[in-house]
């Protein structure tokens, strides 16, 4: 307890799923937390149960909303120490020929452009005191698969944006570390929705069979749970990772080790 006492964290896409668990874990270690999302009801419900946690409606596709959300964090808590760029969407499997430019731009816009905007505006508030930026990528930002080109491109972009900013901000002397986390398959709504689509399009025989297949492909013998990823965020947010920047932390039960 108290590893983040007196610190302020910002979690985009934090109203439910992985983001909500990240917010709860950071808060449990003493951090003030600003949660942003387009899911207003879930966001307000989350923060209502936690002192020193605020919610703000925020569409990560819009730069003016990023500027407003970061500014509101400074006004509420006096600064920013931890920025978690978590907001993202999945892409229902389609071949490159079937993928429309509109689909491509939506996935890349939310999963990559928004991370750029978060870093751009977060750095302005963080550089006075230093801190930690944590970008949520995916194992699909490291390895490929069929039917997911926009998602792979976006998450791979997050991986290398992270490394570029780690070097840049270190050279500028801002004291800001930048690392990425690459979750494997976690039992969230996003994963379940993807499996449901795979079943509906005939790529999988059934949702339960798809879950069993993913579990069998994971050496550790189970899918991830949100706390697995939130604990990795906590590590990168804390001083325990003080000599880490530009790193990619894979949390996937061994999926990509095969």
KELUMSE-473142 format. One record per residue (C-alpha): residue number from 1; residue in one letter; z, x, y. Coordinates in steps of 0.001 Angstrom, whole numbers, m for minus. Each point is the difference from the previous one (the first is absolute). Example, Ala and Ser with C-alpha at 12.3 -4.5 7.8 and 13.67 -1.06 7.14 Angstrom:
   torro   guti         Z         X         Y
       1      A      7800     12300     m4500
       2      S      m660      1370      3440
This chain:
   torro   guti         Z         X         Y
       1      X         0         0         0
       2      X      m620      1049      3575
       3      X     m2840      2485      m592
       4      X     m1866     m1586      2926
       5      X      2971      m881      2209
       6      X     m1068      m350      3613
       7      X     m3721       201      m820
       8      X     m2619     m2633       798
       9      X     m2749      m937     m2441
      10      X     m3179     m2054       405
      11      X     m1604     m1637     m3055
      12      X     m3379     m1707       343
      13      X      m852     m2672     m2562
      14      X      3718      m267      m590
      15      X       565     m3730      m446
      16      X      m246       m66     m3801
      17      X      m737      2074     m3093
      18      X       119      3769       298
      19      X       442       m82      3763
      20      X      3017     m2300      m116
      21      X      1675      2201     m2605
      22      X      m695      3077      2134
      23      X      1604     m1720      2984
      24      X      3077      m978     m2038
      25      X       468      3487     m1444
      26      X      m403      1759      3352
      27      X      2429     m2466      1582
      28      X      2513       504     m2822
      29      X       109      3696       901
      30      X       903      m699      3609
      31      X     m3346      m328      1769
      32      X      m892     m2551      2627
      33      X     m3225     m1581     m1251
      34      X     m2909     m1668      1759
      35      X     m2017     m2065     m2477
      36      X     m3486     m1166       968
      37      X     m2451     m2243     m1826
      38      X     m2293     m2991       417
      39      X      2308     m1949     m2354
      40      X      2396     m1470      2541
      41      X      2128     m2238     m2236
      42      X       651      2751     m2563
      43      X       652      2541      2729
      44      X      2559     m2113      1841
      45      X      1727      m885     m3282
      46      X       296      3688      m938
      47      X      1513      1182      3262
      48      X      2354     m2970       335
      49      X      2088      1458     m2822
      50      X       303      3490      1545
      51      X      1709      1153      3165
      52      X     m2009      2565      2001
      53      X     m3268     m1151     m1569
      54      X     m2637     m1669      2172
      55      X     m3287     m1736      m762
      56      X     m3157      m100      2089
      57      X     m3274     m1803      m691
      58      X     m2649      2731      m161
      59      X     m3630        83     m1128
      60      X      m648      3649      m809
      61      X     m3722      m361       721
      62      X       628      m242      3743
      63      X       880      3078      2048
      64      X      1682     m1954      2776
      65      X      2387     m1505     m2548
      66      X       843      3476     m1309
      67      X       808      1135      3526
      68      X      2187     m3065       534
      69      X      1830       343     m3326
      70      X       784      3691       489
      71      X      1127      m657      3571
      72      X      2228     m2860     m1177
      73      X      1600      2330     m2559
      74      X       882      2483      2735
      75      X      1398     m2779      2180
      76      X      2093     m1441     m2829
      77      X      1388      3186     m1512
      78      X      m600      2790      2502
      79      X     m2589      1980     m1948
      80      X     m1803       468     m3309
      81      X       788      2453     m2797
      82      X     m1778     m1407     m3070
      83      X     m3404     m1667       m79
      84      X     m1154     m1594     m3260
      85      X     m3648     m1045        52
      86      X       185     m2443     m2884
      87      X     m2213     m2961       960
      88      X     m3020      m298     m2253
      89      X     m2191     m2255     m2086
      90      X     m1719       363     m3355
      91      X     m3691      m474      m725
      92      X     m1110     m2358     m2736
      93      X     m2268      1940     m2341
      94      X     m3682      m129       893
      95      X     m2821      2459      m521
      96      X     m1243      1992      2972
      97      X     m3146     m2155        43
      98      X      2045     m3187       198
      99      X      2458      1268      2615
     100      X      m839     m1306      3460
     101      X       372      2036      3166
     102      X      2520     m2593      1184
     103      X      2147       559     m3118
     104      X      m262      3765       415
     105      X      1038      m101      3651
     106      X      2937     m2323      m650
     107      X      1486      2206     m2737
     108      X      m613      3254      1870
     109      X      1241     m1579      3224
     110      X      3366     m1096     m1399
     111      X       544      2831     m2491
     112      X     m1212      2966      2071
     113      X      m712      m854      3636
     114      X      3443     m1587       341
     115      X      1654      3172     m1296
     116      X     m1862      1969      2671
     117      X      1215     m2447      2662
     118      X      3569       120     m1282
     119      X        45      3779        84
     120      X     m1683       153      3416
     121      X      2513     m2289      1683
     122      X      3020      1020     m2066
     123      X      m372      3675       869
     124      X       312      m784      3697
     125      X      3495     m1372      m511
     126      X      1078      2392     m2768
     127      X      m966      3335      1532
     128      X      3016       124      2308
     129      X      2381       309     m2942
     130      X     m2193       703     m3035
     131      X        51     m2029     m3175
     132      X     m1859     m1016     m3122
     133      X     m3252     m1926      m425
     134      X      m547     m1434     m3479
     135      X     m3447     m1365      m805
     136      X      m318     m2236     m3049
     137      X     m3178       910     m1859
     138      X      m537      m620     m3733
     139      X      m877      1785     m3204
     140      X     m3408     m1464       847
     141      X       m21      2377      2954
     142      X       m76      2869     m2524
     143      X     m1965     m1287     m3005
     144      X     m2925     m2415      m268
     145      X      m771     m3204     m1857
     146      X     m2906     m2424      m191
     147      X      m324     m2924      2366
     148      X      2471      1190      2637
     149      X     m2083      2160      2358
     150      X      1424     m1301      3321
     151      X      3597       337     m1192
     152      X      m533      3503     m1393
     153      X     m1746      1102      3181
     154      X      2780     m1346      2205
     155      X      2890      1352     m2051
     156      X     m1715      3369      m419
     157      X      m409        36      3759
     158      X      3731      m602       424
     159      X       688      2995     m2248
     160      X     m2047      2423      2098
     161      X       948     m1543      3352
     162      X      3579       741     m1023
     163      X      m754      3646      m706
     164      X     m1973       431      3236
     165      X      2801     m1479      2085
     166      X      2636      2048     m1818
     167      X     m1743      3192      1101
     168      X      m803     m1269      3494
     169      X      3486     m1244       843
     170      X      1632      3130     m1413
     171      X     m2247      2187      2157
     172      X       835     m2110      3046
     173      X      3684       597      m668
     174      X       895     m3688       m23
     175      X      2393       269     m2943
     176      X     m1706     m2912     m1729
     177      X      m617       227     m3743
     178      X     m2830     m2039     m1527
     179      X      m181      m756     m3730
     180      X     m1708     m2561     m2215
     181      X      1266     m2000     m2962
     182      X     m2379      m978     m2802
     183      X      1398     m2914     m2015
     184      X     m1358      m881     m3407
     185      X        64     m3529     m1353
     186      X      3036     m1872      1286
     187      X       807     m3587      m915
     188      X      m753     m1457      3439
     189      X     m2015     m3004      1170
     190      X     m2878      2344       891
     191      X      m257      1364     m3537
     192      X       385     m3441     m1564
     193      X     m2700     m1428      2295
     194      X     m2341      2819     m1022
     195      X       606      m661     m3672
     196      X      m502     m3728       510
     197      X     m3368       684      1627
     198      X      m969      2292     m2873
     199      X       756     m2813     m2443
     200      X     m1913     m2566      2051
     201      X     m3091      2222       106
     202      X       141       789     m3705
     203      X      1026      3644       337
     204      X      3289      m666     m1809
     205      X       749     m2466     m2829
     206      X      3213     m1257      1597
     207      X      2655       877      2576
     208      X      2682       778     m2585
     209      X     m2408      2176     m1961
     210      X      m922      1850      3200
     211      X      3666       677       785
     212      X       537      1238     m3549
     213      X     m3021      2299       282
     214      X      1277      1552      3241
     215      X      3439       441     m1537
     216      X     m1465      1699     m3066
     217      X     m1990      2349      2263
     218      X      3178      1039      1825
     219      X      1719      2826     m1918
     220      X      3478      m872      1222
     221      X      m394     m3393     m1713
     222      X       329     m2488      2836
     223      X     m1627     m1045      3239
     224      X      1670      1025      3220
     225      X      2407     m2135      1981
     226      X       219       m32      3812
     227      X      3201      2070       m19
     228      X     m1893      2882     m1657
     229      X     m2247       283      3054
     230      X      2750      m755      2524
     231      X      2093      2863     m1383
     232      X     m2932      2366       561
     233      X      m237     m1253      3591
     234      X      3725       630       445
     235      X      m376      3573     m1255
     236      X     m2840       751      2426
     237      X      1872     m1706      2846
     238      X      3148      2055      m551
     239      X       831      3621       708
     240      X      m147       648     m3741
     241      X     m3758       440       457
     242      X       298      2082      3186
     243      X     m2399      2696     m1277
     244      X     m2694     m2439     m1130
     245      X     m3029      m871      2089
     246      X     m3587      m698      m988
     247      X      1148      m765     m3536
     248      X     m1107     m2818     m2286
     249      X      2800     m1531     m2024
     250      X     m1366     m1731     m3106
     251      X      2274     m2723     m1411
     252      X     m1897     m1508     m2913
     253      X      1967       329     m3244
     254      X     m2338      2760     m1119
     255      X     m3182     m2107       237
     256      X     m2075      2732      1678
     257      X      1500      2811     m2085
     258      X     m2191      m907     m2985
